[in-house]
């Protein structure tokens, strides 16, 4: 027989999110509270004592002291440290006994001496006897032996032997040594006759150094930059900053880089068009140049060269007019048989073919210079330049 009794399934209970959050908060707060309780006695046992800030009366210098007075002040402070070292406590380690800071006047100038370090040491020495016992007891109570052994073994393994901070007695002894060393240096400076001329020697050395730096070799290192250099430097810095900004922007966004490339190409094209327009206006690409024929210059009659020159002058093309007038003169002289025909010669070579005693040499020299200045040097020509060249050509027989 089979049993028809219903089978009971275990009921699954859901935990509320609010209850789970409350449980986690309680656990975290408990851990933080226990950690704070363990850390507080350890910090106290290591001697972390808040130092009191010096009062304004103690920080401000009491007045200018001489070398002898400063030496006497150091002896007094050494006696106070010795008393505090003999019996540390509030009675013998009073910070107000140190006094205010002083300003010592020497031959080389005034120097301020501060004793804030000694006041802090006296404050710690006065509180040391009362804090040492509770701190030690609290550390032993809150630090189990097993934890101490584990921590010490880990520290020894990682950082080597532990270092202990100096005790109050050691720090007081170091303070006495420091005061004695200062006292010895002060007495040595007061009794040293060579110290009288130290200020003068320093001044002389400074004058020599100033003279050396004023020489020409160090002028660039010492002299301040001029206004032009500062302006150029600012412009260069601005350009570098703009380029860096553009590079970073192009790395982040692709279309910015493409736009910058297109803008650069457009700028180059505009500059090229502007340059070509300037060349056209100066005559480089102006009217068609009339060159001699395939043969010699004299193959074309010099009257035709002169006619073309005068036509260019009437249109205001003075540069072309001088050019054509020069070739008219060369054709005129070559037709008289002064030199053999050769179209490959340069203007200077034509001039060199004439002997020094030739009557045509001075006028051809003036005409050649005017032609080279306006044509090859690309200088602007005026009406006066053409009239002067025309007079030289007339004397050469070009009329």
RODO-2510 file (C-alpha; in nm, 4 decimals, decimal comma):
residues 399
     n   res          X          Y          Z
     1     x     0,0000     0,0000     0,0000
     2     x     0,1123     0,3446    -0,0793
     3     x     0,0762     0,6291     0,1638
     4     x    -0,1052     0,9342     0,0307
     5     x     0,0101     1,1615     0,3099
     6     x     0,1445     1,4973     0,1890
     7     x     0,5217     1,5502     0,2219
     8     x     0,6178     1,8623     0,4136
     9     x     0,8983     2,0690     0,2610
    10     x     1,1286     2,2886     0,4749
    11     x     1,0218     2,6501     0,4806
    12     x     1,2878     2,8877     0,3366
    13     x     1,3023     3,2139     0,5275
    14     x     1,4304     3,5246     0,3492
    15     x     1,6545     3,7636     0,5360
    16     x     1,5521     4,1277     0,5107
    17     x     1,8136     4,3595     0,3468
    18     x     1,7625     4,6128     0,6271
    19     x     1,8505     4,3525     0,8912
    20     x     2,1597     4,2428     0,6986
    21     x     2,2809     4,6027     0,6672
    22     x     2,2299     4,6599     1,0407
    23     x     2,4321     4,3471     1,1219
    24     x     2,7226     4,4535     0,8997
    25     x     2,7251     4,8058     1,0492
    26     x     2,7399     4,6602     1,4016
    27     x     3,0347     4,4358     1,3092
    28     x     3,2309     4,7217     1,1477
    29     x     3,1747     4,9569     1,4414
    30     x     3,2848     4,6866     1,6867
    31     x     3,6095     4,6301     1,4942
    32     x     3,6846     5,0026     1,4778
    33     x     3,6187     5,0438     1,8508
    34     x     3,8521     4,7575     1,9450
    35     x     4,1261     4,8878     1,7120
    36     x     4,1047     5,2351     1,8639
    37     x     4,1235     5,0912     2,2141
    38     x     4,4423     4,9015     2,1268
    39     x     4,6070     5,1933     1,9473
    40     x     4,5558     5,4587     2,2155
    41     x     4,7801     5,3085     2,4884
    42     x     5,0524     5,2240     2,2366
    43     x     5,0631     5,5825     2,1152
    44     x     5,0862     5,7016     2,4733
    45     x     5,3626     5,4574     2,5597
    46     x     5,5814     5,5776     2,2704
    47     x     5,5860     5,9244     2,4135
    48     x     5,3744     6,1100     2,1607
    49     x     5,3175     6,4233     2,3610
    50     x     5,1627     6,7333     2,2146
    51     x     5,4057     7,0207     2,2413
    52     x     5,2774     7,3514     2,3460
    53     x     5,3240     7,6382     2,1091
    54     x     5,5516     7,9103     2,2375
    55     x     5,3875     8,2298     2,3417
    56     x     5,4428     8,5459     2,1407
    57     x     5,6452     8,6923     2,4256
    58     x     5,8852     8,3990     2,4120
    59     x     5,9107     8,3951     2,0312
    60     x     5,9854     8,7637     1,9951
    61     x     6,3516     8,8559     2,0525
    62     x     6,4168     9,0304     2,3814
    63     x     6,6753     9,2647     2,2304
    64     x     7,0189     9,2877     2,0770
    65     x     7,2941     9,1180     2,2755
    66     x     7,6670     9,1485     2,2323
    67     x     7,8979     8,8485     2,1958
    68     x     7,9904     8,8595     2,5659
    69     x     7,6253     8,8827     2,6773
    70     x     7,5321     8,5929     2,4514
    71     x     7,8117     8,3802     2,6000
    72     x     7,6813     8,4584     2,9523
    73     x     7,3297     8,3649     2,8387
    74     x     7,4564     8,0272     2,7120
    75     x     7,6247     7,9573     3,0487
    76     x     7,2999     8,0341     3,2307
    77     x     7,1049     7,7999     3,0036
    78     x     7,3615     7,5261     3,0596
    79     x     7,3110     7,5571     3,4364
    80     x     6,9324     7,5305     3,3907
    81     x     6,9702     7,2148     3,1809
    82     x     7,2065     7,0663     3,4436
    83     x     6,9484     7,1306     3,7180
    84     x     6,6718     6,9719     3,5084
    85     x     6,8975     6,6768     3,4301
    86     x     6,9753     6,6191     3,7973
    87     x     6,6100     6,6146     3,9086
    88     x     6,3555     6,6112     3,6238
    89     x     6,0194     6,7485     3,7214
    90     x     5,7955     7,0539     3,7068
    91     x     6,0065     7,2353     3,9680
    92     x     6,3429     7,2178     3,7900
    93     x     6,2257     7,1929     3,4240
    94     x     6,0257     7,5095     3,3727
    95     x     6,0125     7,6372     3,0159
    96     x     5,9611     7,9974     3,1278
    97     x     6,3122     7,9947     3,2783
    98     x     6,4613     7,9678     2,9280
    99     x     6,3477     8,3187     2,8436
   100     x     6,2731     8,4806     2,5123
   101     x     6,4672     8,4516     2,1890
   102     x     6,7627     8,6856     2,1440
   103     x     6,9266     8,8755     1,8598
   104     x     7,3077     8,8726     1,8669
   105     x     7,5004     9,1616     1,7128
   106     x     7,8380     9,0686     1,5628
   107     x     8,0839     9,2374     1,3276
   108     x     7,9326     9,0668     1,0258
   109     x     7,5773     9,1681     1,1182
   110     x     7,2826     9,0743     1,3385
   111     x     7,1612     8,7158     1,3845
   112     x     6,8479     8,5917     1,5601
   113     x     6,8842     8,2950     1,7982
   114     x     6,5738     8,0913     1,8910
   115     x     6,5345     7,8637     2,1955
   116     x     6,2017     7,7025     2,1127
   117     x     6,3694     7,3588     2,0984
   118     x     6,4870     7,3988     2,4585
   119     x     6,1426     7,5090     2,5808
   120     x     5,9814     7,2009     2,4263
   121     x     6,2438     6,9784     2,5863
   122     x     6,1771     7,1305     2,9310
   123     x     5,8014     7,0801     2,8870
   124     x     5,8522     6,7128     2,8032
   125     x     6,0992     6,6664     3,0911
   126     x     5,8494     6,8192     3,3359
   127     x     5,5741     6,5739     3,2257
   128     x     5,7929     6,2651     3,1858
   129     x     5,7833     6,1322     3,5479
   130     x     5,4030     6,1523     3,5670
   131     x     5,3381     5,9875     3,2303
   132     x     5,5918     5,7073     3,2226
   133     x     5,4221     5,4741     3,4787
   134     x     5,0599     5,4907     3,3488
   135     x     5,1775     5,4556     2,9917
   136     x     5,3793     5,1440     3,0714
   137     x     5,0940     4,9869     3,2695
   138     x     4,8425     5,0577     2,9945
   139     x     5,0736     4,9098     2,7309
   140     x     5,1228     4,5875     2,9326
   141     x     4,7489     4,5524     2,9981
   142     x     4,6377     4,5944     2,6371
   143     x     4,9204     4,4062     2,4633
   144     x     4,9161     4,0246     2,5186
   145     x     5,2449     3,8409     2,5338
   146     x     5,1735     3,6363     2,2227
   147     x     5,0910     3,9414     2,0111
   148     x     5,4053     4,1197     2,1358
   149     x     5,6210     3,8211     2,0445
   150     x     5,4662     3,7936     1,6980
   151     x     5,5023     4,1642     1,6284
   152     x     5,8610     4,1741     1,7497
   153     x     5,9538     3,8681     1,5434
   154     x     5,7965     4,0190     1,2299
   155     x     5,9718     4,3502     1,2891
   156     x     6,3073     4,1817     1,3448
   157     x     6,2663     3,9764     1,0308
   158     x     6,1672     4,2668     0,8076
   159     x     6,3385     4,5811     0,9427
   160     x     6,6194     4,4420     1,1544
   161     x     6,6675     4,5303     1,5207
   162     x     6,4134     4,7869     1,6481
   163     x     6,5336     5,1394     1,7218
   164     x     6,4240     5,3131     2,0396
   165     x     6,3702     5,6885     2,0619
   166     x     6,6156     5,8744     2,2851
   167     x     6,5125     5,9164     2,6456
   168     x     6,4659     6,2478     2,8216
   169     x     6,8013     6,2058     2,9977
   170     x     6,9809     6,1531     2,6675
   171     x     6,8120     6,4524     2,5117
   172     x     6,9076     6,6710     2,8086
   173     x     7,2677     6,5567     2,7743
   174     x     7,2599     6,6392     2,4020
   175     x     7,1208     6,9835     2,4867
   176     x     7,4141     7,0498     2,7243
   177     x     7,6604     6,9426     2,4534
   178     x     7,4964     7,1741     2,2047
   179     x     7,5075     7,4706     2,4414
   180     x     7,8730     7,4068     2,5244
   181     x     7,9677     7,3887     2,1573
   182     x     7,7878     7,7165     2,0887
   183     x     7,9615     7,8737     2,3855
   184     x     8,3057     7,7618     2,2627
   185     x     8,2426     7,9004     1,9141
   186     x     8,1232     8,2323     2,0556
   187     x     8,4262     8,2686     2,2818
   188     x     8,6596     8,1739     1,9983
   189     x     8,5010     8,4357     1,7729
   190     x     8,5304     8,6994     2,0459
   191     x     8,8996     8,6258     2,1123
   192     x     9,0070     8,5766     1,7483
   193     x     9,1762     8,8960     1,6167
   194     x     9,1324     8,7818     1,2560
   195     x     8,7548     8,8028     1,2930
   196     x     8,7766     9,1818     1,2881
   197     x     8,8632     9,1818     0,9204
   198     x     8,6163     8,9129     0,8185
   199     x     8,3539     9,1673     0,7136
   200     x     8,6051     9,3611     0,5059
   201     x     8,7299     9,0410     0,3445
   202     x     8,3733     8,9409     0,2605
   203     x     8,3092     9,2804     0,1052
   204     x     8,6303     9,2605    -0,0981
   205     x     8,5444     8,9111    -0,2203
   206     x     8,1994     9,0290    -0,3229
   207     x     8,3478     9,3192    -0,5194
   208     x     8,5868     9,0844    -0,7021
   209     x     8,3013     8,8480    -0,7853
   210     x     8,0935     9,1401    -0,9155
   211     x     8,3792     9,2491    -1,1409
   212     x     8,4177     8,8969    -1,2781
   213     x     8,0470     8,8635    -1,3535
   214     x     8,0469     9,2066    -1,5217
   215     x     8,2963     9,0905    -1,7869
   216     x     8,1904     9,0120    -2,1442
   217     x     8,2163     8,6333    -2,0989
   218     x     7,9425     8,6287    -1,8327
   219     x     7,7220     8,9007    -1,9825
   220     x     7,4757     8,6554    -2,1347
   221     x     7,4388     8,4663    -1,8036
   222     x     7,3988     8,7765    -1,5840
   223     x     7,2223     9,0279    -1,8100
   224     x     6,8457     9,0340    -1,8094
   225     x     6,6610     8,9461    -2,1313
   226     x     6,5603     9,2373    -2,3509
   227     x     6,2025     9,3339    -2,4314
   228     x     6,2310     9,1745    -2,7758
   229     x     6,3550     8,8469    -2,6284
   230     x     6,0739     8,8401    -2,3709
   231     x     5,8106     8,9064    -2,6394
   232     x     5,9531     8,6346    -2,8654
   233     x     5,9652     8,3930    -2,5732
   234     x     5,6008     8,4607    -2,4889
   235     x     5,5004     8,4113    -2,8533
   236     x     5,6942     8,0830    -2,8689
   237     x     5,5348     7,9633    -2,5447
   238     x     5,1897     8,0527    -2,6765
   239     x     5,2528     7,8629    -3,0008
   240     x     5,3795     7,5584    -2,8122
   241     x     5,0767     7,5661    -2,5865
   242     x     4,8392     7,5977    -2,8812
   243     x     5,0069     7,3105    -3,0684
   244     x     5,0024     7,0872    -2,7585
   245     x     4,6349     7,1650    -2,7029
   246     x     4,5604     7,0810    -3,0652
   247     x     4,7552     6,7554    -3,0431
   248     x     4,5721     6,6456    -2,7281
   249     x     4,2381     6,7426    -2,8787
   250     x     4,3189     6,5485    -3,1972
   251     x     4,4035     6,2406    -2,9939
   252     x     4,0657     6,2545    -2,8210
   253     x     3,8528     6,3390    -3,1255
   254     x     3,9279     6,2364    -3,4844
   255     x     3,7379     6,5172    -3,6571
   256     x     3,9461     6,7843    -3,4818
   257     x     4,2651     6,6434    -3,6371
   258     x     4,1056     6,6257    -3,9815
   259     x     3,9824     6,9852    -3,9504
   260     x     4,3314     7,1011    -3,8500
   261     x     4,4869     6,9260    -4,1507
   262     x     4,2353     7,0799    -4,3906
   263     x     4,2893     7,4242    -4,2392
   264     x     4,6673     7,3883    -4,2765
   265     x     4,6363     7,2921    -4,6451
   266     x     4,4012     7,5851    -4,7098
   267     x     4,6434     7,8231    -4,5373
   268     x     4,9334     7,6997    -4,7514
   269     x     4,7275     7,7414    -5,0688
   270     x     4,6271     8,0964    -4,9734
   271     x     4,9903     8,1863    -4,9038
   272     x     5,0970     8,0419    -5,2402
   273     x     4,8274     8,2381    -5,4271
   274     x     4,9296     8,5566    -5,2477
   275     x     5,2955     8,4970    -5,3413
   276     x     5,2077     8,4427    -5,7069
   277     x     4,9990     8,7611    -5,7126
   278     x     5,2916     8,9572    -5,5727
   279     x     5,5200     8,8155    -5,8414
   280     x     5,2730     8,9106    -6,1097
   281     x     5,2469     9,2660    -5,9814
   282     x     5,6246     9,3083    -5,9761
   283     x     5,6511     9,1994    -6,3355
   284     x     5,7973     8,8539    -6,2923
   285     x     5,4957     8,7068    -6,4685
   286     x     5,3875     9,0238    -6,6460
   287     x     5,4072     9,0900    -7,0207
   288     x     5,5701     8,8305    -7,2358
   289     x     5,9433     8,8801    -7,2463
   290     x     6,0900     8,9448    -7,5868
   291     x     6,4087     8,7428    -7,6267
   292     x     6,6456     8,7542    -7,9188
   293     x     6,5954     8,5091    -8,1986
   294     x     6,7548     8,1702    -8,2379
   295     x     7,0719     8,3340    -8,3690
   296     x     7,2740     8,6252    -8,2338
   297     x     7,1361     8,9394    -8,0749
   298     x     7,2159     9,1371    -8,3886
   299     x     6,9960     8,9008    -8,5901
   300     x     6,7099     9,1242    -8,4830
   301     x     6,7571     9,4849    -8,5851
   302     x     6,8317     9,7223    -8,3010
   303     x     6,5582     9,9635    -8,4247
   304     x     6,3000     9,6942    -8,3484
   305     x     6,4420     9,6558    -7,9973
   306     x     6,4227    10,0335    -7,9506
   307     x     6,0660    10,0452    -8,0819
   308     x     5,9575     9,7764    -7,8352
   309     x     6,1337     9,9582    -7,5499
   310     x     5,9529    10,2849    -7,6216
   311     x     5,6185    10,1032    -7,6451
   312     x     5,6795     9,9446    -7,3037
   313     x     5,7706    10,2869    -7,1646
   314     x     5,4459    10,4376    -7,2937
   315     x     5,2495    10,1627    -7,1150
   316     x     5,4375    10,2292    -6,7897
   317     x     5,6333     9,9022    -6,7870
   318     x     5,9652    10,0683    -6,6981
   319     x     6,1314     9,7435    -6,6054
   320     x     6,0579     9,5871    -6,9469
   321     x     6,1536     9,9102    -7,1197
   322     x     6,5014     9,9096    -6,9631
   323     x     6,5384     9,5404    -7,0508
   324     x     6,4562     9,6004    -7,4200
   325     x     6,6695     9,9153    -7,4329
   326     x     6,9706     9,7204    -7,3117
   327     x     6,9321     9,4578    -7,5844
   328     x     6,8899     9,7349    -7,8420
   329     x     7,2271     9,8757    -7,7348
   330     x     7,3925     9,5304    -7,7475
   331     x     7,2476     9,4691    -8,0944
   332     x     7,3703     9,8118    -8,2090
   333     x     7,7277     9,7538    -8,0904
   334     x     7,7377     9,3962    -8,2185
   335     x     7,6213     9,5067    -8,5627
   336     x     7,9269     9,7365    -8,5845
   337     x     8,1595     9,4374    -8,5390
   338     x     8,2970     9,5131    -8,1900
   339     x     8,2761     9,1420    -8,0996
   340     x     8,1773     8,8169    -8,2637
   341     x     7,8133     8,7178    -8,2423
   342     x     7,7322     8,4774    -7,9558
   343     x     7,3922     8,4661    -7,7926
   344     x     7,5183     8,2689    -7,4871
   345     x     7,7086     8,5630    -7,3393
   346     x     7,6063     8,7307    -7,0134
   347     x     7,5862     9,1081    -6,9653
   348     x     7,9154     9,1083    -6,7761
   349     x     8,0830     8,9140    -7,0555
   350     x     7,9615     9,1698    -7,3102
   351     x     8,1096     9,4431    -7,0951
   352     x     8,4409     9,2581    -7,0615
   353     x     8,4777     9,2417    -7,4433
   354     x     8,5209     9,6188    -7,4572
   355     x     8,8745     9,7412    -7,3838
   356     x     8,9258     9,9909    -7,1050
   357     x     9,0194    10,2678    -7,3479
   358     x     8,6975    10,2227    -7,5490
   359     x     8,4687    10,5253    -7,5589
   360     x     8,1611    10,3005    -7,5261
   361     x     8,2694    10,1320    -7,2021
   362     x     8,1453    10,3992    -6,9472
   363     x     7,7991    10,4220    -7,1042
   364     x     7,7659    10,0455    -7,1418
   365     x     7,8745    10,0044    -6,7769
   366     x     7,5959    10,2386    -6,6585
   367     x     7,3383    10,0653    -6,8794
   368     x     7,4476     9,7182    -6,7678
   369     x     7,4177     9,8085    -6,3977
   370     x     7,0713     9,9569    -6,4512
   371     x     6,9618     9,6431    -6,6402
   372     x     7,0978     9,4048    -6,3710
   373     x     6,9477     9,6069    -6,0855
   374     x     6,5968     9,6161    -6,2310
   375     x     6,5827     9,2802    -6,4097
   376     x     6,7980     9,0267    -6,2250
   377     x     6,7740     9,1868    -5,8782
   378     x     6,3971     9,2284    -5,9326
   379     x     6,3969     9,5877    -5,8064
   380     x     6,1160     9,8244    -5,8969
   381     x     6,1966    10,0587    -6,1875
   382     x     6,0706    10,4138    -6,2271
   383     x     6,0578    10,6655    -6,5095
   384     x     6,3810    10,8282    -6,3935
   385     x     6,5651    10,4971    -6,4252
   386     x     6,4447    10,4577    -6,7836
   387     x     6,5415    10,8151    -6,8798
   388     x     6,8922    10,7656    -6,7394
   389     x     6,9299    10,4359    -6,9304
   390     x     6,7962    10,6044    -7,2475
   391     x     7,0635    10,8760    -7,2270
   392     x     7,3387    10,6116    -7,2035
   393     x     7,1851    10,4257    -7,5007
   394     x     7,1747    10,7468    -7,7055
   395     x     7,5476    10,7951    -7,6516
   396     x     7,5992    10,4349    -7,7702
   397     x     7,4221    10,5181    -8,0993
   398     x     7,0727    10,3915    -8,0166
   399     x     6,8542    10,6864    -8,1356
***
